Amino acid sequence: MSALNDFLRRLHLGSEVYYVGQLCDAWHMSTPGGSDATTFHLVCSGEAWVHLRDGSAPTRMAAGDIAFFPHDAAHSFSALPVVPQQAFDYSHPAPLDVHAPGTGLLCGHLKLPAHIRRLLLACFPEFLLIRTDNSNVGKQMSKLIEMMTEEATQNDAGASAILDRLSDTLFLYVIRHTLHHEPELSPLLAALSDEQLRPAVSAFIDAPAAVWTVERLAGLACQSRSAFAQRFSQQVKMPPMEFVAIWRMQLATAMLADGRANMLDVALRCGYESEAAFRKAFKRIIGVAPG
């Protein structure tokens, strides 16, 4: 867990709540999806129905439920199991009021870098429904949802900023929930949870600056090179050395953002013998030059 904790502490989530309001009558709202954002919807009161574009049956949500879309899949929300013909005009939302009729809804999104999504969310399904009464972290999430709902009803100084930061925390609880229920959905969690891979992965994470090869990782896992590479690719959904490179780049990103380390120092601490090799790897994985 220490490796996962360190990884999550380095993330700059930057969640943003973009909609808070009370919806009444035969409302519905839709999103075309397709962005690089991870989105969530929290039902603060009442109920709502989630409609995916794959033809599956709609999913009912009750107060306290969270709809999580790791890859911003196209979807619709509505008051009814059937999407009404006329879209609801929610450009000027009514204030959230848990005692009023209808549905109190809070929606947010966060944009994670592509390499972080590959490590953390790559194997997540298009849609996850999280019910706090069916979660190992349900008690904590329920308290957080109560706090978010209470804050969303206030028109006080800093309310939007507070909701954004609480949304960061909600995202981390979603990750913890997944760790308990389906760790194989996250490549990083799969690598740390697999008993045959864990010794090699943990050794690398503890010493990312060392010289690492598939042969060395396989030896620590007491497997042949081919058997290790095959199992790693099956479980983690990427080749071992790609995992090594992405992990190093997320370390490098945090060090560069700190602003106190020079480029060569960052390169050496991430296992690269030269600044040129580091720059090339960084540009390939992150998409921009490290400067």
URSULVEN-V607569 format. One line per field, one symbol per residue. phi: phi as a letter, one per 40 degrees, with the letter a starting at -180 (. if undefined). Layout:
# URSULVEN-V607569
phi=???
This chain:
# URSULVEN-V607569
phi=.ccccccccccbcgcbcbababbbgccabbbcggcccbbabbccagaabcbcccgcccbcbbdgcbcbbcbfccabbacbcbcccccccbcbccdcaccccgbcbbbaaabcddcccccbbdbcccabbbbccbacbcccccccccccccccccbbdgcccccccccdccdcccccdcdccacccbdccccccccccddcccccccaccccbbccccccccfbcdccccccccccbgacdccddccccccccdcccccgcccccccdccbgbcaccccdcccccccgbccc
